[in-house]
Amino acid sequence: MGITPNSLTSLATYRIDSQLVYAPVILGQPSGEYKFTFFAPSRARFQRCEIKRNGQVIYRPSISSLPSSIINFTWDGSNSPAGEYELHYIADIESRNESNEPIEDSIIFYHDPNWLQ
């Protein structure tokens, strides 16, 4: 079939109390970094995107300013301690029938640098 692990996208979540937490999924060999992928129903443009730990911004990815319905970025967390992190973003999603209002959200995810080895 020719399907490689790099061509797949997967998602894993679990709950801690009422909080939904995302966990990385490794397909094949670890790559040494995380790949984050956002899917939008139409073209989207990020105003802000940042990874935080304990409320402090530790990484701001360079994301193309061109709007797209699929947006990717990577993060090398190998030097960051294990624990909960927050991916906070503000994005404009184009809508044909409505005004483009920014969407702001935070996604909690768990990181362990040993997973990247």
Secondary structure, 3 states (H helix, E strand, C coil): CCCCHHHCCCCEEEEECCEEEEECCCCCCCCCCEEEEEEEEEEEEEEEEEEEECCEEEECCCCCCCCEEEEEEEECCCCCCCEEEEEEEEEEECCCCCCCCEEEEEEEEEECHHHHC
